[in-house]
Amino acid sequence: MPPGTRCAVTPCSSSRASAGRTSTSRSRSPSCAACSTAWPPKPRRPPRPSRPPCPPCSRSPADPLRVLQVDAGREWRGGQNQARLLARELAREGEGLEQLLVTKRGGELARRARADGVRVREVPWGLGLDPRALWHLYRTIREFRPNILHAHDSHALQLSAWARRFARRGRASTALVATRRVDFHVRRGSVWFRVDRIIAISDAVRNILVADGITPDVIAVVPSGIDAEEVRRAAVLPVDVRSSLGLAPGTPLALNVAALVGHKDQRTLIRAASAARSLRPDLRWIIAGEGKLRPALEAEIAQLGLQDRVYLSGHIPAVDPVIREADVLVMSSKEEGLGSVLLHALVLGKPVVATRGGGLPEIVPEEWLVPVGDADALARKVLAALDHPAPFPLPPRFTASVMARGVLALYRALV
C-alpha cells in the first residue's frame, strides 16, 4: 500500500499483527503501519440536529393567536373584574385572536364574562391544587392548543404550570404568562420564577418582584384599567345608603371598599374615625367588604364606642352606586398592588385619600397621601377632603382599552 493511502475496510497485516498485542486503551490503540491510521477507525459522530424553533415562535402570521385565560374566580373582587375586562377588550379589539376563559364553575366571573360575549369553560375548582380542575385544564390545553396560557392569580398559576407541564409532552410548547396584582414578596424558587412573562400591575409590584430575585427582563408593567362608561352606567342604580343606615339626608360619608384582611388595615381606618369624632361629629364611615377579620374589627369598633359611626356593610356586589353616594373614598392599606377601586371613584368625581402603601401613590397625588398606619394623619386628610373636595380626572393609562393593548402587545412579542 503506498504511503499515505488510507486503509479501506480490511487492515493491513501489520495492523492485524499489532492489534493482537496492543492494549485496547485509547492511548495505545492499534494502527495501520503503512498509514498510521488507528484501527478500527472511530465512527464519525452524526451531525447534531439543529434545535427546532419554539413552536409558538414558528406560528404562521395567518394562524390566529390562541390565548387561554385562567382565573380561579374564588370571589368577585377587583382582580376578577380585571380578568373580565381584559378578556372582553381582547374579544373586541384582538383581531386574529381566539380566546377561552377557564374559571370556577358557578362563579360570578363566569357569569359576567359570558354576558360580555367571552367564551367560558367552567370547571369544578375547590381549594388548593384541585385534581379535578387540573384534569380539566390539562384537557383544555390539549384540545385548544394555546400559544399563550395566562394565569390571573396565584392559584391559577400553580394549576396552569402543572397542566402545561403535562400537556406539552410531544406537543407545541405554550408560553406561560402570569399577572401579579399584589405587592407581597414571592418565595425564592416558587412557580413565579418559572414563567415566561410576569405582568405587574404597578411599578410597586415590579420593584418587589425584582427585589425578590425575578429577572427584570421577565417583568412588564401594565396597569389595571377600567371602563369609565360602564362605571357610570352601573352607578345610576338607585340606592339610598343614608336612609338604610338611619342617617339624615346629607350626612357626610367616608367609604372604604376592601376585603377585611390584614394588609387592608381597616384597624387604622377605625382609629381615624375615633380621632375625627370630636372634629366632625356628623361624619360616618362605611367599610364595604367581608373577610376573616370581621370579628376583630367589630370588637375594635365596640371598644372605641363607634357602633353608631363606623358600619361594616359586608360585601356589596354592585359597589359603584355606593361610591356615588359617598363623599370621599378612603384607602388605609399597608400593601396594595394598585387599588383599582380608586379608579371607580375618580370616574364618579369623588375625592380620594390613601396611604402610601404599595401602588396607591401611582394613582393618588401626593397632597392626598398619608403614611401607612398613621390614623391621625388619615383623619385630618379625610376632613380636608370633605371641606375642600378636589377630585381629579381618571388618567388615560388606567383605561381597560389601554390595558388590553399593552397585554396584547406582550402576547405578540412572545409568539
FIVEX-966532 format. One record per residue (C-alpha): x, y, z; residue in three letters. Coordinates in Angstrom, 3 decimals, padded with zeros to 6 digits. Layout:
% FIVEX-966532
atom X: X; Y: Y; Z: Z; residu: Ala
...
END
This chain:
% FIVEX-966532
atom X: 000.000; Y: 000.000; Z: 000.000; residu: Met
atom X: 001.568; Y: 003.318; Z: -000.977; residu: Pro
atom X: 002.454; Y: 005.524; Z: 001.927; residu: Pro
atom X: -000.276; Y: 007.991; Z: 002.812; residu: Gly
atom X: -003.027; Y: 005.744; Z: 001.425; residu: Thr
atom X: -005.864; Y: 005.150; Z: 003.960; residu: Arg
atom X: -006.896; Y: 001.639; Z: 004.857; residu: Cys
atom X: -010.279; Y: 000.750; Z: 003.449; residu: Ala
atom X: -012.218; Y: -001.977; Z: 005.204; residu: Val
atom X: -009.544; Y: -004.538; Z: 005.974; residu: Thr
atom X: -006.500; Y: -003.541; Z: 007.965; residu: Pro
atom X: -003.074; Y: -004.432; Z: 006.637; residu: Cys
atom X: -001.127; Y: -007.342; Z: 008.074; residu: Ser
atom X: 000.958; Y: -005.103; Z: 010.271; residu: Ser
atom X: -002.182; Y: -003.707; Z: 011.793; residu: Ser
atom X: -003.619; Y: -007.166; Z: 012.400; residu: Arg
atom X: -000.422; Y: -008.294; Z: 013.959; residu: Ala
atom X: -000.179; Y: -005.314; Z: 016.228; residu: Ser
atom X: -003.857; Y: -005.456; Z: 017.071; residu: Ala
atom X: -003.395; Y: -008.686; Z: 018.950; residu: Gly
atom X: -000.531; Y: -007.272; Z: 021.012; residu: Arg
atom X: -001.827; Y: -003.788; Z: 021.697; residu: Thr
atom X: -003.956; Y: -002.627; Z: 024.538; residu: Ser
atom X: -007.469; Y: -001.566; Z: 023.722; residu: Thr
atom X: -006.971; Y: 001.724; Z: 025.530; residu: Ser
atom X: -007.326; Y: 004.889; Z: 023.513; residu: Arg
atom X: -003.732; Y: 005.942; Z: 024.158; residu: Ser
atom X: -002.349; Y: 002.636; Z: 022.764; residu: Arg
atom X: -004.852; Y: 001.828; Z: 020.034; residu: Ser
atom X: -003.756; Y: -000.450; Z: 017.131; residu: Pro
atom X: -002.857; Y: 001.297; Z: 013.910; residu: Ser
atom X: -002.030; Y: 000.558; Z: 010.308; residu: Cys
atom X: 001.780; Y: 000.536; Z: 009.859; residu: Ala
atom X: 001.510; Y: 001.889; Z: 006.329; residu: Ala
atom X: -000.717; Y: 004.883; Z: 007.016; residu: Cys
atom X: -000.597; Y: 005.259; Z: 010.804; residu: Ser
atom X: -004.403; Y: 005.277; Z: 010.907; residu: Thr
atom X: -005.980; Y: 003.974; Z: 014.105; residu: Ala
atom X: -007.859; Y: 000.704; Z: 013.737; residu: Trp
atom X: -010.677; Y: 000.088; Z: 013.941; residu: Pro
atom X: -011.498; Y: 003.593; Z: 012.721; residu: Pro
atom X: -013.579; Y: 005.616; Z: 015.162; residu: Lys
atom X: -017.140; Y: 006.088; Z: 013.884; residu: Pro
atom X: -017.873; Y: 009.620; Z: 012.997; residu: Arg
atom X: -020.342; Y: 011.408; Z: 015.268; residu: Arg
atom X: -023.519; Y: 012.183; Z: 013.340; residu: Pro
atom X: -024.132; Y: 015.889; Z: 012.890; residu: Pro
atom X: -026.090; Y: 017.419; Z: 015.737; residu: Arg
atom X: -029.577; Y: 018.278; Z: 014.572; residu: Pro
atom X: -030.405; Y: 021.946; Z: 014.790; residu: Ser
atom X: -032.697; Y: 022.879; Z: 017.652; residu: Arg
atom X: -036.223; Y: 023.357; Z: 016.350; residu: Pro
atom X: -037.659; Y: 026.806; Z: 016.880; residu: Pro
atom X: -040.015; Y: 027.398; Z: 019.779; residu: Cys
atom X: -043.375; Y: 026.280; Z: 018.372; residu: Pro
atom X: -045.205; Y: 029.486; Z: 019.345; residu: Pro
atom X: -042.448; Y: 031.477; Z: 017.615; residu: Cys
atom X: -042.939; Y: 029.429; Z: 014.452; residu: Ser
atom X: -046.637; Y: 030.299; Z: 014.298; residu: Arg
atom X: -047.632; Y: 031.412; Z: 010.836; residu: Ser
atom X: -048.868; Y: 035.017; Z: 010.654; residu: Pro
atom X: -052.041; Y: 033.633; Z: 009.095; residu: Ala
atom X: -052.754; Y: 031.474; Z: 012.149; residu: Asp
atom X: -054.870; Y: 033.008; Z: 014.912; residu: Pro
atom X: -053.221; Y: 033.773; Z: 018.215; residu: Leu
atom X: -054.792; Y: 031.380; Z: 020.716; residu: Arg
atom X: -054.967; Y: 032.625; Z: 024.299; residu: Val
atom X: -056.197; Y: 030.599; Z: 027.264; residu: Leu
atom X: -057.118; Y: 032.817; Z: 030.230; residu: Gln
atom X: -057.232; Y: 031.097; Z: 033.641; residu: Val
atom X: -058.675; Y: 032.610; Z: 036.824; residu: Asp
atom X: -059.536; Y: 030.701; Z: 039.984; residu: Ala
atom X: -062.533; Y: 033.021; Z: 040.406; residu: Gly
atom X: -062.962; Y: 032.224; Z: 044.091; residu: Arg
atom X: -064.566; Y: 035.550; Z: 044.973; residu: Glu
atom X: -065.715; Y: 038.550; Z: 042.993; residu: Trp
atom X: -063.021; Y: 041.119; Z: 043.683; residu: Arg
atom X: -061.060; Y: 043.686; Z: 041.736; residu: Gly
atom X: -058.756; Y: 041.054; Z: 040.266; residu: Gly
atom X: -061.637; Y: 039.060; Z: 038.802; residu: Gln
atom X: -063.110; Y: 042.220; Z: 037.320; residu: Asn
atom X: -059.753; Y: 042.980; Z: 035.712; residu: Gln
atom X: -059.637; Y: 039.496; Z: 034.177; residu: Ala
atom X: -063.151; Y: 040.029; Z: 032.822; residu: Arg
atom X: -062.319; Y: 043.430; Z: 031.353; residu: Leu
atom X: -059.164; Y: 042.118; Z: 029.698; residu: Leu
atom X: -060.982; Y: 039.160; Z: 028.135; residu: Ala
atom X: -063.774; Y: 041.435; Z: 026.947; residu: Arg
atom X: -061.447; Y: 044.031; Z: 025.431; residu: Glu
atom X: -059.359; Y: 041.364; Z: 023.706; residu: Leu
atom X: -062.520; Y: 039.860; Z: 022.247; residu: Ala
atom X: -063.440; Y: 043.302; Z: 020.901; residu: Arg
atom X: -060.058; Y: 044.554; Z: 019.727; residu: Glu
atom X: -057.930; Y: 041.458; Z: 019.235; residu: Gly
atom X: -058.228; Y: 040.774; Z: 015.516; residu: Glu
atom X: -056.809; Y: 037.373; Z: 014.631; residu: Gly
atom X: -057.151; Y: 036.173; Z: 018.214; residu: Leu
atom X: -059.012; Y: 033.170; Z: 019.619; residu: Glu
atom X: -059.649; Y: 033.218; Z: 023.341; residu: Gln
atom X: -061.067; Y: 030.949; Z: 026.011; residu: Leu
atom X: -061.526; Y: 031.688; Z: 029.714; residu: Leu
atom X: -061.298; Y: 028.833; Z: 032.221; residu: Val
atom X: -062.687; Y: 029.597; Z: 035.665; residu: Thr
atom X: -064.578; Y: 028.166; Z: 038.611; residu: Lys
atom X: -067.925; Y: 026.591; Z: 037.872; residu: Arg
atom X: -070.852; Y: 028.723; Z: 039.001; residu: Gly
atom X: -068.679; Y: 031.722; Z: 039.850; residu: Gly
atom X: -069.522; Y: 035.363; Z: 039.289; residu: Glu
atom X: -066.631; Y: 035.757; Z: 036.851; residu: Leu
atom X: -068.046; Y: 033.057; Z: 034.577; residu: Ala
atom X: -071.463; Y: 034.671; Z: 034.564; residu: Arg
atom X: -070.246; Y: 038.188; Z: 033.863; residu: Arg
atom X: -067.652; Y: 037.198; Z: 031.272; residu: Ala
atom X: -070.181; Y: 035.130; Z: 029.347; residu: Arg
atom X: -072.567; Y: 038.094; Z: 029.376; residu: Ala
atom X: -069.754; Y: 040.120; Z: 027.775; residu: Asp
atom X: -069.525; Y: 037.638; Z: 024.902; residu: Gly
atom X: -066.385; Y: 035.856; Z: 026.118; residu: Val
atom X: -066.081; Y: 032.093; Z: 025.571; residu: Arg
atom X: -066.047; Y: 030.499; Z: 029.005; residu: Val
atom X: -065.328; Y: 026.975; Z: 030.189; residu: Arg
atom X: -066.403; Y: 026.357; Z: 033.777; residu: Glu
atom X: -064.614; Y: 023.649; Z: 035.745; residu: Val
atom X: -065.002; Y: 022.256; Z: 039.273; residu: Pro
atom X: -062.420; Y: 024.078; Z: 041.357; residu: Trp
atom X: -062.014; Y: 023.686; Z: 045.092; residu: Gly
atom X: -059.184; Y: 024.732; Z: 047.392; residu: Leu
atom X: -055.526; Y: 024.143; Z: 046.665; residu: Gly
atom X: -054.271; Y: 022.148; Z: 043.698; residu: Leu
atom X: -057.653; Y: 020.604; Z: 042.919; residu: Asp
atom X: -057.038; Y: 017.450; Z: 040.805; residu: Pro
atom X: -060.397; Y: 017.876; Z: 039.068; residu: Arg
atom X: -059.522; Y: 021.377; Z: 037.918; residu: Ala
atom X: -056.041; Y: 020.197; Z: 036.928; residu: Leu
atom X: -057.515; Y: 017.437; Z: 034.779; residu: Trp
atom X: -059.954; Y: 019.770; Z: 033.053; residu: His
atom X: -057.275; Y: 022.375; Z: 032.424; residu: Leu
atom X: -054.911; Y: 019.734; Z: 031.045; residu: Tyr
atom X: -057.611; Y: 018.526; Z: 028.665; residu: Arg
atom X: -058.403; Y: 022.084; Z: 027.627; residu: Thr
atom X: -054.757; Y: 022.808; Z: 026.813; residu: Ile
atom X: -054.531; Y: 019.632; Z: 024.728; residu: Arg
atom X: -057.694; Y: 020.495; Z: 022.823; residu: Glu
atom X: -057.350; Y: 024.264; Z: 022.474; residu: Phe
atom X: -053.553; Y: 024.228; Z: 021.938; residu: Arg
atom X: -052.985; Y: 027.816; Z: 023.079; residu: Pro
atom X: -049.959; Y: 029.884; Z: 022.184; residu: Asn
atom X: -050.412; Y: 031.819; Z: 025.430; residu: Ile
atom X: -051.527; Y: 030.473; Z: 028.810; residu: Leu
atom X: -052.348; Y: 033.478; Z: 031.017; residu: His
atom X: -052.893; Y: 032.887; Z: 034.751; residu: Ala
atom X: -054.549; Y: 035.745; Z: 036.630; residu: His
atom X: -053.842; Y: 034.760; Z: 040.241; residu: Asp
atom X: -051.518; Y: 032.549; Z: 042.264; residu: Ser
atom X: -053.971; Y: 029.643; Z: 042.486; residu: His
atom X: -054.482; Y: 029.723; Z: 038.729; residu: Ala
atom X: -050.729; Y: 029.916; Z: 038.157; residu: Leu
atom X: -049.967; Y: 026.826; Z: 040.233; residu: Gln
atom X: -052.550; Y: 024.837; Z: 038.315; residu: Leu
atom X: -051.541; Y: 026.251; Z: 034.937; residu: Ser
atom X: -047.863; Y: 025.433; Z: 035.447; residu: Ala
atom X: -048.630; Y: 021.785; Z: 036.212; residu: Trp
atom X: -051.195; Y: 021.445; Z: 033.436; residu: Ala
atom X: -048.796; Y: 022.929; Z: 030.900; residu: Arg
atom X: -046.047; Y: 020.582; Z: 032.040; residu: Arg
atom X: -048.234; Y: 017.531; Z: 031.480; residu: Phe
atom X: -049.792; Y: 018.753; Z: 028.247; residu: Ala
atom X: -046.627; Y: 019.900; Z: 026.486; residu: Arg
atom X: -045.156; Y: 016.394; Z: 026.104; residu: Arg
atom X: -044.884; Y: 015.785; Z: 022.402; residu: Gly
atom X: -046.846; Y: 018.953; Z: 021.660; residu: Arg
atom X: -046.056; Y: 022.503; Z: 020.741; residu: Ala
atom X: -044.998; Y: 024.472; Z: 023.787; residu: Ser
atom X: -047.127; Y: 027.215; Z: 025.267; residu: Thr
atom X: -045.828; Y: 030.463; Z: 026.731; residu: Ala
atom X: -046.878; Y: 030.927; Z: 030.361; residu: Leu
atom X: -047.868; Y: 034.455; Z: 031.402; residu: Val
atom X: -048.946; Y: 035.430; Z: 034.917; residu: Ala
atom X: -050.423; Y: 038.643; Z: 036.281; residu: Thr
atom X: -049.170; Y: 039.810; Z: 039.674; residu: Arg
atom X: -051.695; Y: 042.090; Z: 041.399; residu: Arg
atom X: -050.316; Y: 042.207; Z: 044.947; residu: Val
atom X: -047.134; Y: 043.686; Z: 046.351; residu: Asp
atom X: -046.378; Y: 040.690; Z: 048.574; residu: Phe
atom X: -042.973; Y: 039.026; Z: 048.465; residu: His
atom X: -042.579; Y: 035.806; Z: 046.477; residu: Val
atom X: -040.743; Y: 032.791; Z: 047.814; residu: Arg
atom X: -037.462; Y: 032.113; Z: 046.056; residu: Arg
atom X: -037.753; Y: 029.056; Z: 043.826; residu: Gly
atom X: -041.548; Y: 029.317; Z: 043.624; residu: Ser
atom X: -043.534; Y: 028.943; Z: 040.428; residu: Val
atom X: -043.181; Y: 032.693; Z: 039.812; residu: Trp
atom X: -039.573; Y: 032.020; Z: 038.820; residu: Phe
atom X: -040.670; Y: 029.621; Z: 036.076; residu: Arg
atom X: -042.984; Y: 031.766; Z: 033.972; residu: Val
atom X: -042.129; Y: 033.308; Z: 030.622; residu: Asp
atom X: -043.538; Y: 036.749; Z: 031.443; residu: Arg
atom X: -044.992; Y: 038.418; Z: 034.529; residu: Ile
atom X: -047.418; Y: 041.302; Z: 034.135; residu: Ile
atom X: -047.063; Y: 043.611; Z: 037.147; residu: Ala
atom X: -049.974; Y: 045.997; Z: 037.573; residu: Ile
atom X: -047.780; Y: 048.730; Z: 039.068; residu: Ser
atom X: -044.175; Y: 049.780; Z: 039.481; residu: Asp
atom X: -044.510; Y: 048.950; Z: 043.175; residu: Ala
atom X: -045.306; Y: 045.322; Z: 042.339; residu: Val
atom X: -042.443; Y: 045.182; Z: 039.839; residu: Arg
atom X: -039.968; Y: 046.512; Z: 042.397; residu: Asn
atom X: -040.960; Y: 043.830; Z: 044.909; residu: Ile
atom X: -040.508; Y: 041.092; Z: 042.296; residu: Leu
atom X: -037.075; Y: 042.379; Z: 041.287; residu: Val
atom X: -036.025; Y: 042.653; Z: 044.941; residu: Ala
atom X: -037.062; Y: 039.022; Z: 045.397; residu: Asp
atom X: -034.803; Y: 037.872; Z: 042.554; residu: Gly
atom X: -037.063; Y: 037.801; Z: 039.496; residu: Ile
atom X: -035.134; Y: 038.771; Z: 036.353; residu: Thr
atom X: -036.229; Y: 042.305; Z: 035.394; residu: Pro
atom X: -036.480; Y: 041.391; Z: 031.702; residu: Asp
atom X: -039.242; Y: 038.911; Z: 032.536; residu: Val
atom X: -041.469; Y: 041.618; Z: 034.051; residu: Ile
atom X: -043.682; Y: 044.045; Z: 032.140; residu: Ala
atom X: -045.716; Y: 046.752; Z: 033.872; residu: Val
atom X: -049.259; Y: 047.029; Z: 032.521; residu: Val
atom X: -051.506; Y: 048.995; Z: 034.912; residu: Pro
atom X: -055.040; Y: 047.866; Z: 035.644; residu: Ser
atom X: -057.756; Y: 049.692; Z: 033.757; residu: Gly
atom X: -061.492; Y: 050.262; Z: 033.908; residu: Ile
atom X: -064.297; Y: 051.106; Z: 031.525; residu: Asp
atom X: -065.408; Y: 054.597; Z: 032.550; residu: Ala
atom X: -068.742; Y: 054.408; Z: 030.749; residu: Glu
atom X: -069.504; Y: 051.046; Z: 032.331; residu: Glu
atom X: -068.812; Y: 052.515; Z: 035.778; residu: Val
atom X: -071.096; Y: 055.483; Z: 035.139; residu: Arg
atom X: -073.916; Y: 053.229; Z: 033.921; residu: Arg
atom X: -073.566; Y: 050.948; Z: 036.933; residu: Ala
atom X: -073.586; Y: 053.908; Z: 039.320; residu: Ala
atom X: -077.087; Y: 055.038; Z: 038.326; residu: Val
atom X: -078.646; Y: 052.082; Z: 040.138; residu: Leu
atom X: -080.857; Y: 053.713; Z: 042.770; residu: Pro
atom X: -079.643; Y: 053.201; Z: 046.330; residu: Val
atom X: -080.116; Y: 055.269; Z: 049.451; residu: Asp
atom X: -077.252; Y: 054.404; Z: 051.733; residu: Val
atom X: -078.070; Y: 057.017; Z: 054.355; residu: Arg
atom X: -081.689; Y: 056.026; Z: 054.861; residu: Ser
atom X: -080.723; Y: 052.344; Z: 055.031; residu: Ser
atom X: -078.447; Y: 053.230; Z: 057.957; residu: Leu
atom X: -080.992; Y: 055.517; Z: 059.579; residu: Gly
atom X: -078.963; Y: 058.640; Z: 058.791; residu: Leu
atom X: -080.269; Y: 062.062; Z: 057.875; residu: Ala
atom X: -080.002; Y: 063.218; Z: 054.249; residu: Pro
atom X: -076.698; Y: 064.948; Z: 053.595; residu: Gly
atom X: -074.800; Y: 063.143; Z: 056.346; residu: Thr
atom X: -071.135; Y: 063.080; Z: 055.215; residu: Pro
atom X: -069.910; Y: 059.576; Z: 054.378; residu: Leu
atom X: -066.341; Y: 058.269; Z: 054.145; residu: Ala
atom X: -066.230; Y: 054.942; Z: 052.290; residu: Leu
atom X: -063.667; Y: 052.156; Z: 052.318; residu: Asn
atom X: -064.112; Y: 049.305; Z: 049.824; residu: Val
atom X: -061.800; Y: 046.394; Z: 050.626; residu: Ala
atom X: -061.728; Y: 042.854; Z: 051.939; residu: Ala
atom X: -061.442; Y: 042.561; Z: 055.706; residu: Leu
atom X: -057.888; Y: 041.208; Z: 055.716; residu: Val
atom X: -054.718; Y: 042.340; Z: 057.434; residu: Gly
atom X: -052.980; Y: 044.219; Z: 054.652; residu: His
atom X: -056.057; Y: 046.405; Z: 054.039; residu: Lys
atom X: -055.526; Y: 047.715; Z: 057.596; residu: Asp
atom X: -059.058; Y: 048.784; Z: 058.487; residu: Gln
atom X: -057.912; Y: 048.997; Z: 062.110; residu: Arg
atom X: -056.135; Y: 052.233; Z: 061.196; residu: Thr
atom X: -059.313; Y: 053.418; Z: 059.468; residu: Leu
atom X: -061.341; Y: 052.740; Z: 062.625; residu: Ile
atom X: -058.827; Y: 054.625; Z: 064.768; residu: Arg
atom X: -059.018; Y: 057.507; Z: 062.270; residu: Ala
atom X: -062.795; Y: 057.547; Z: 062.769; residu: Ala
atom X: -062.206; Y: 057.813; Z: 066.507; residu: Ser
atom X: -059.739; Y: 060.674; Z: 066.010; residu: Ala
atom X: -062.187; Y: 062.564; Z: 063.775; residu: Ala
atom X: -065.157; Y: 062.157; Z: 066.126; residu: Arg
atom X: -064.643; Y: 065.386; Z: 068.056; residu: Ser
atom X: -063.695; Y: 067.388; Z: 064.951; residu: Leu
atom X: -066.585; Y: 066.258; Z: 062.764; residu: Arg
atom X: -069.338; Y: 064.682; Z: 064.894; residu: Pro
atom X: -071.660; Y: 064.162; Z: 061.920; residu: Asp
atom X: -069.165; Y: 062.133; Z: 059.857; residu: Leu
atom X: -069.957; Y: 058.453; Z: 059.327; residu: Arg
atom X: -067.673; Y: 055.728; Z: 057.976; residu: Trp
atom X: -068.678; Y: 052.689; Z: 055.905; residu: Ile
atom X: -066.403; Y: 049.692; Z: 055.358; residu: Ile
atom X: -067.738; Y: 047.663; Z: 052.427; residu: Ala
atom X: -066.154; Y: 044.233; Z: 052.377; residu: Gly
atom X: -066.054; Y: 040.831; Z: 054.006; residu: Glu
atom X: -063.273; Y: 038.709; Z: 055.415; residu: Gly
atom X: -061.778; Y: 036.770; Z: 058.284; residu: Lys
atom X: -061.026; Y: 039.882; Z: 060.364; residu: Leu
atom X: -064.651; Y: 040.906; Z: 060.726; residu: Arg
atom X: -064.979; Y: 039.734; Z: 064.378; residu: Pro
atom X: -061.771; Y: 041.549; Z: 065.344; residu: Ala
atom X: -062.894; Y: 044.752; Z: 063.633; residu: Leu
atom X: -066.310; Y: 044.570; Z: 065.274; residu: Glu
atom X: -064.571; Y: 044.251; Z: 068.640; residu: Ala
atom X: -062.363; Y: 047.264; Z: 067.847; residu: Glu
atom X: -065.409; Y: 049.351; Z: 066.903; residu: Ile
atom X: -067.176; Y: 048.388; Z: 070.133; residu: Ala
atom X: -064.107; Y: 049.051; Z: 072.273; residu: Gln
atom X: -063.824; Y: 052.592; Z: 070.871; residu: Leu
atom X: -067.565; Y: 053.215; Z: 071.169; residu: Gly
atom X: -068.025; Y: 053.750; Z: 067.436; residu: Leu
atom X: -071.022; Y: 051.497; Z: 066.810; residu: Gln
atom X: -073.070; Y: 054.479; Z: 065.623; residu: Asp
atom X: -070.249; Y: 055.913; Z: 063.489; residu: Arg
atom X: -068.496; Y: 053.022; Z: 061.725; residu: Val
atom X: -070.564; Y: 050.480; Z: 059.796; residu: Tyr
atom X: -069.392; Y: 047.137; Z: 058.435; residu: Leu
atom X: -071.736; Y: 046.651; Z: 055.493; residu: Ser
atom X: -070.359; Y: 043.323; Z: 054.299; residu: Gly
atom X: -069.629; Y: 042.560; Z: 050.673; residu: His
atom X: -071.539; Y: 044.747; Z: 048.207; residu: Ile
atom X: -071.664; Y: 043.202; Z: 044.694; residu: Pro
atom X: -072.620; Y: 046.484; Z: 042.992; residu: Ala
atom X: -070.337; Y: 048.990; Z: 044.682; residu: Val
atom X: -070.448; Y: 051.842; Z: 042.152; residu: Asp
atom X: -073.813; Y: 053.231; Z: 043.370; residu: Pro
atom X: -072.420; Y: 053.279; Z: 046.916; residu: Val
atom X: -069.321; Y: 055.157; Z: 045.753; residu: Ile
atom X: -071.639; Y: 057.650; Z: 044.070; residu: Arg
atom X: -073.435; Y: 058.214; Z: 047.381; residu: Glu
atom X: -070.224; Y: 058.652; Z: 049.392; residu: Ala
atom X: -068.384; Y: 061.943; Z: 049.848; residu: Asp
atom X: -064.833; Y: 060.578; Z: 049.909; residu: Val
atom X: -063.196; Y: 057.209; Z: 049.212; residu: Leu
atom X: -060.534; Y: 056.184; Z: 051.725; residu: Val
atom X: -057.831; Y: 053.510; Z: 051.353; residu: Met
atom X: -055.951; Y: 052.588; Z: 054.534; residu: Ser
atom X: -053.896; Y: 049.698; Z: 053.109; residu: Ser
atom X: -050.436; Y: 048.720; Z: 054.313; residu: Lys
atom X: -049.852; Y: 046.958; Z: 051.000; residu: Glu
atom X: -051.755; Y: 047.392; Z: 047.764; residu: Glu
atom X: -050.919; Y: 046.306; Z: 044.232; residu: Gly
atom X: -052.607; Y: 049.344; Z: 042.713; residu: Leu
atom X: -056.077; Y: 049.931; Z: 044.207; residu: Gly
atom X: -058.392; Y: 049.783; Z: 041.196; residu: Ser
atom X: -061.422; Y: 050.858; Z: 043.267; residu: Val
atom X: -059.826; Y: 054.305; Z: 043.378; residu: Leu
atom X: -060.251; Y: 054.465; Z: 039.611; residu: Leu
atom X: -064.004; Y: 053.996; Z: 040.034; residu: His
atom X: -064.105; Y: 056.917; Z: 042.469; residu: Ala
atom X: -062.222; Y: 059.146; Z: 040.028; residu: Leu
atom X: -064.665; Y: 058.339; Z: 037.232; residu: Val
atom X: -067.537; Y: 059.295; Z: 039.541; residu: Leu
atom X: -065.884; Y: 062.565; Z: 040.525; residu: Gly
atom X: -065.135; Y: 061.669; Z: 044.132; residu: Lys
atom X: -062.116; Y: 062.862; Z: 046.124; residu: Pro
atom X: -059.808; Y: 060.103; Z: 047.334; residu: Val
atom X: -057.495; Y: 059.775; Z: 050.320; residu: Val
atom X: -054.980; Y: 056.953; Z: 050.644; residu: Ala
atom X: -051.847; Y: 055.766; Z: 052.383; residu: Thr
atom X: -048.510; Y: 055.452; Z: 050.636; residu: Arg
atom X: -048.887; Y: 051.669; Z: 050.654; residu: Gly
atom X: -047.779; Y: 049.783; Z: 047.545; residu: Gly
atom X: -049.028; Y: 051.190; Z: 044.257; residu: Gly
atom X: -051.514; Y: 053.698; Z: 045.707; residu: Leu
atom X: -049.171; Y: 056.675; Z: 045.093; residu: Pro
atom X: -049.179; Y: 055.783; Z: 041.385; residu: Glu
atom X: -052.821; Y: 056.927; Z: 041.264; residu: Ile
atom X: -053.246; Y: 059.415; Z: 044.114; residu: Val
atom X: -051.453; Y: 062.802; Z: 044.119; residu: Pro
atom X: -049.023; Y: 063.433; Z: 046.964; residu: Glu
atom X: -051.271; Y: 066.009; Z: 048.643; residu: Glu
atom X: -053.878; Y: 063.322; Z: 049.369; residu: Trp
atom X: -051.480; Y: 060.678; Z: 050.693; residu: Leu
atom X: -050.626; Y: 059.847; Z: 054.320; residu: Val
atom X: -048.091; Y: 057.495; Z: 055.938; residu: Pro
atom X: -049.118; Y: 053.875; Z: 056.398; residu: Val
atom X: -050.625; Y: 053.265; Z: 059.837; residu: Gly
atom X: -050.962; Y: 056.950; Z: 060.790; residu: Asp
atom X: -054.579; Y: 057.216; Z: 061.988; residu: Ala
atom X: -054.362; Y: 060.889; Z: 062.975; residu: Asp
atom X: -052.958; Y: 061.922; Z: 059.590; residu: Ala
atom X: -055.632; Y: 059.867; Z: 057.842; residu: Leu
atom X: -058.382; Y: 061.563; Z: 059.861; residu: Ala
atom X: -057.051; Y: 065.051; Z: 059.099; residu: Arg
atom X: -056.766; Y: 064.308; Z: 055.381; residu: Lys
atom X: -060.306; Y: 062.918; Z: 055.190; residu: Val
atom X: -061.655; Y: 066.049; Z: 056.886; residu: Leu
atom X: -059.693; Y: 068.207; Z: 054.433; residu: Ala
atom X: -061.197; Y: 066.297; Z: 051.510; residu: Ala
atom X: -064.690; Y: 066.893; Z: 052.907; residu: Leu
atom X: -064.093; Y: 070.606; Z: 053.468; residu: Asp
atom X: -062.261; Y: 071.217; Z: 050.192; residu: His
atom X: -063.024; Y: 068.364; Z: 047.791; residu: Pro
atom X: -060.583; Y: 068.252; Z: 044.895; residu: Ala
atom X: -061.407; Y: 065.331; Z: 042.623; residu: Pro
atom X: -059.147; Y: 064.810; Z: 039.628; residu: Phe
atom X: -059.864; Y: 063.056; Z: 036.305; residu: Pro
atom X: -059.048; Y: 059.445; Z: 035.507; residu: Leu
atom X: -055.592; Y: 059.270; Z: 033.869; residu: Pro
atom X: -055.918; Y: 057.721; Z: 030.361; residu: Pro
atom X: -053.392; Y: 054.977; Z: 031.080; residu: Arg
atom X: -055.821; Y: 053.437; Z: 033.581; residu: Phe
atom X: -058.482; Y: 052.542; Z: 030.999; residu: Thr
atom X: -059.403; Y: 048.994; Z: 030.016; residu: Ala
atom X: -058.631; Y: 049.555; Z: 026.336; residu: Ser
atom X: -055.099; Y: 050.784; Z: 027.075; residu: Val
atom X: -054.571; Y: 047.826; Z: 029.407; residu: Met
atom X: -055.729; Y: 045.350; Z: 026.750; residu: Ala
atom X: -053.476; Y: 046.845; Z: 024.092; residu: Arg
atom X: -050.497; Y: 046.568; Z: 026.417; residu: Gly
atom X: -051.226; Y: 042.921; Z: 027.211; residu: Val
atom X: -051.860; Y: 042.063; Z: 023.557; residu: Leu
atom X: -048.511; Y: 043.593; Z: 022.579; residu: Ala
atom X: -046.848; Y: 041.394; Z: 025.203; residu: Leu
atom X: -048.605; Y: 038.304; Z: 023.827; residu: Tyr
atom X: -047.472; Y: 039.049; Z: 020.283; residu: Arg
atom X: -043.896; Y: 039.666; Z: 021.400; residu: Ala
atom X: -043.830; Y: 036.162; Z: 022.897; residu: Leu
atom X: -045.010; Y: 034.386; Z: 019.746; residu: Val
END
